[in-house]
């Protein structure tokens, strides 16, 4: 299982830093015809967000992994988007 941890100012997945992508960035990828996959990983480190999920994206042909974040200009400001349940588990 992949483990996501925060090490000072870096967000790491299995010890490698994650890149960031916003919803508008995803829309741009789609507009540019860039294929990508996504998955949800559960936060396993203790803390306020224990058990929540982050959405991770990987562009086709690369090994770079992106975590979905809010735009700095959003009302809530920059932050990693977290959900209680991945969409496919909602009833």
N, C-alpha and C positions, 0 to 999 in steps of 0.2 A: 504494500500500500504506500502511496506517495504521502510524504509528510510536509505540510506547509508550516513554516515557522517565521517569526519576525525577529531579525537580528539587528538591533539598533534601527537604522533607517532603511534596511533592505527587507524585502519580502522574498523568502527563499522557498524553493520546492526541491526537496532532496539535495539541499546544499547549493543549489544554483539559483541565481537571481531571476526573478520574474520581470518581464516587460509589462507595461501598462497599456490598456486600450479602453477607450470610452465607447458608448453606444454610437456616437457619430463616427468614430473610427471604424466600427464594424460596418456601418452603413457605407462608408467610403470603400472598404474592402469589397463589399457586394457590388457596388457601382463599378469598381475597377475589374470585376470578374475574378477576384482572388478567392480561391476555395479555402475553407477552414473547417476545423472540427472543434467541438467543445465538450467539456465534461464538468461535472461538479465534484469538488473535493471537500470533505468535511474537515473542519478545524479541530485538531486534536489537542492542541496545547491548552493548558488551563487558563481561565480568564473569563471575562464577560461574554466573549463570543464562542465559548466552547460548544461544540455540537452544531454550529451553523455551517453553511456551505458557501463557498466562493465558486464563481464560474471561471474556468480556465479555457483559453482558446489556443489553438496551434494552427498556423497557416500552412497550407499544403506545401511540401517541399522544403520546409525548414524544421529545425529542432527547437526553435525559440518558443517559449510558452508565455502567454499574455494573461494577466488577471484583469477582470472587468472592474473598472473604477468609474465613479461619478466625475464629471467634468469639474474643474476648479470653479467654473462660473455658475454651477448649479446652486440652488438656494441653500442646500446643505453643505456645499463646499466639497473639496476633494476628499474622497474616501473610497475604500474598497467596498463594492456592493456585496452585501451578505443576504442570504435568504435562509428561512427556517427549514424549508424542505425543497429539494430540487423539483422543478415543475412536474416531472413525470410521476411524482409520488403524491401529488395533491389529489384529494377526493372531492 
